[in-house]
């Protein structure tokens, strides 16, 4: 089941990145890189981040393979339709989609922000959540789930059936357009506001899965996600406060 409208990247058991410095060609007292070198640095940084995100996803896939073996659905249904809504499968599918939007927003802002803290968090979120997505994807693939309908009802596994595009914390299409168009501190503020809300929604799902998932590996992964995102919310809120003294 490819989670949420994108190709699955993977699950398993485990949880869940920067800027160059200036340099020599200019006057020694300034220490700035000459124009040609600056252009190289601007090009290399996004490429390095893209490679990091891809590698993180691949690592997640491999970690996902180390998960507990798949069990046949108790109701005898075929797993590739997501009819067997166990907590583990439902959480893996829904959190995969949730994570992919966080990666999308992080990639949007990291190349436009001039705030070192915002950029560092964006890189960390993109790499960390893509790694976890890889683990979720592998978890689902191991259970024969190849595709998940992006229009499906989500969160039924936790007793809160919700349309997929209304998952807690998800940014709307208009908000994503606004983030993509924003520049400077306006982009930083919007990214931080959206990501704090996004993490709060993810924490809500992770708390339930940490307490109720069938497998120990998924409970542990959910607990790690819950803890990591709570810490990130605190860090992002501090950054946000600094932008509005």
N, C-alpha and C positions, 0 to 999 in steps of 0.2 A: 504494500500500500504505500504509494508514494504520498507522503504527507502533504497536506495543504497545497495542492496545486503546483508544487514543484517536485522535481525528482527527489526521491528519498535519498537522504544522505546516510542514515544508519543507526542503531543503538546498541547498547550493551550495558555494562555495569560500570560506571566510573563516572566522575563528574565533568562536572566541568571541573602591547605588544609593541624608529621612532623618529625622531627627527634629526636631520643632519646638522652639523655645525658649520659655520663659515670657515674661511681659510686663507690661502696664501697669495693669490695673484694680485690682490689689491694692495694699497699702501699698508705697510706693516702695522701702522698705528691703529688701523681700523679692523684688520683681521677678517674682512669680508671676502667671500669667494668672488672671483671675476665672473662676468655675465655668463660666459660659456659654461663654467663649472656649476653655477647656480642652476642653469637649465638642466644639466645632467642630474643634479641632486633632486630637482623637482620631479624628473621622470623616473629616477630609480626608486624613490620612496614609495610611490603607489605600486610599482611592480613588486617590490619586496613585500609589501603588505598583502598583495594578491596571492603571492606564492605562499605566504604564511597561512592565509586563510584556507587555501587548498590543502596544504600539508596538514593543518589541524583537522580538517574534515576526514582526510585519509587515516589519520591516527585514530580518530573516533570510530571509524568503520572497524578497524582492527580490534580496538578495545571492545566494541560491541560483540564481536564474534566470540569473545571469551565469556559471554553471559551464560546463565544457566540454560540448559537445553529447552527447546520449545516443547510445550505440552499440547496435545490435541485438544481442540475446543470441546468443552463438556457437552455442548448441545449437538455435536455432530455436524455443525455447519462448516463450510469451507472457509478458511481464514482470510482469503484474499479480498473479501468484501467488507471486512470490518464488522461483521454481524456479531462476532464474539466480543462484546464490549467489556472485557476484563479491565480492571484498573490499569494493569501494566500496558496493555495494548492501547487503550484509550489515551492514557497519559503520554505514551511514546508518540502517538500520531499527532495529538493536539499540541504537545510541547514542541515537536519538530516544526510545525507551521509557525508557532509563536516565536520560536528562536529565529526562523528564517527572516521574519520581519525586523527583528533586532539587528541582524547582520546587515540587512538592506539599509536601514537608517544609519548604522555606523559607517558603512562604506560611503554613503552620501556625504556625511559631514567631515570625514577625516581628511579629505583632500582640499576642503575649503576653509576649515578653521585655522586661525592663527593662535589659538589658545593651547599651550602645551598640555594642560591637564585634560581638556576636552579631547584632544587628539589621542592622548595616551589611553584614555578610557574607551574611545571608539575602537582603537586597534585591539585592545584587550577583549572587548565584548565581541567583536567580529570573529576573532580567532577562537575564543573560549566557547562561544555558542555554536560556531560551526563544528567544533570538535564534538560537543555534546549531540548536535544534530546527527553527526556521523554515527554515534553510538545508538541513537534512537532508530535511525534508518536500518542499521544492521540488525538490530533487535527485531524489527518488523519483517525484514527480508528473511530472517531465519525462521519466521513463522509463516512464510508463504504469502505475506501481505505485500503486494507490489504497488498498489495504488490506493490513494484515499481521495475521495471526491471533495474538492475544495468548497462545494456547496453543502456539504453534509451538516448534520447537527452534531455539535461537539459537546464535551463535558457531561454526557449522559452517564459516564462511568463514575462520576462523583455526585450524581443526583441533581445536576443543574443543566439540563439540556438547553443548548444555546446555538443559534445560527453561527456558522464558522466565522463570519466576518464581524461578529459581535463578541468574540472572546474577550474577556477582561484584559484591558491594557492595550489592545491593538489600536494602532493609529488608523484613522480613516483614509480613504483615497485622497480627499482634499488636503488632509494634513501632510501626507507624503509629498504631494505636489508643492505645498507651501515650503516644506523643508528643503526640497530640491532647488527651489527658487531663491531661498534666503541666502544672505551673505553676511560675513563678519559676525559681530556679536548677536545679531538677530538670529542667525543660523545656530549659534551656540546655545542661546536661550531656548529656542524651539526644540533642538535636539535633546537638551537636558530635561525639559518638561515632558516631552514624549517618552523618553527612555525611563524616567522615574515612574511614570504611569504604567509603562509597559512592564517593567520589573515587578511592580506591585501586583499586576495581573498574573504574572508568572509565579510569583511567590504563593498566591492563593491556590493555584493548581498543585504546586510542588509540595505544599504543606499536607494536602490531602493524600497525595501519592506516597509521601514519606511515611504516613501512618497506616495506609491501607493497601498498598501494592502487594501482590501475591508473592513475588520473589524478593529475596533479600537484596539481590543486586539492584533491582529497581528502587527499592526503598532507600538504599544507600545513595544512589544517584540522585534521587529526588531530594533527599536531605542535604546533599552537597549543593545542589542548585539553590535550594531555599536559603541556605546560609550565605552562599556567595552573592546572591542577588540582594539580600538584605544589607550586606556590607557595601555593595555597589550603590544602592539607593542612598545610603548615608554619605558616601563620597560624592555622588552626583549632586545631592542636595547642597553640600558645602560649596561645590563649584558654582552652582546656580546662585547661591546667596552672594558670592563674590562679584557676580555680574550686575547685581542691583544693590550697591552699597547704601 
